[in-house]
Amino acid sequence: MSDPTSGDAHPHKPKLNPGDQVDPDTPGAGENVCRECQGTGKLGDKECPMCGGTGTVIEEIGGG
């Protein structure tokens, strides 16, 4: 059981970055290049805050 004071109610879920639209395991979701850092993972000499330094974000993929 998770510690209610830890702030993480779902420890099994992956950490989402601010640029992620959905959970990675969501049907119809996929990785895309981070628009903020253009896939480098950095803004200047700092880690990109949108992708968490990964260079990718998880987005919904259109269909239909």
Secondary structure, 3 states (H helix, E strand, C coil): CCCCCCCCCCCCCCCCCCCCCCCCCCCCEEEEECCCCCCCCEECCEECCCCCCCCEEEEECCCC
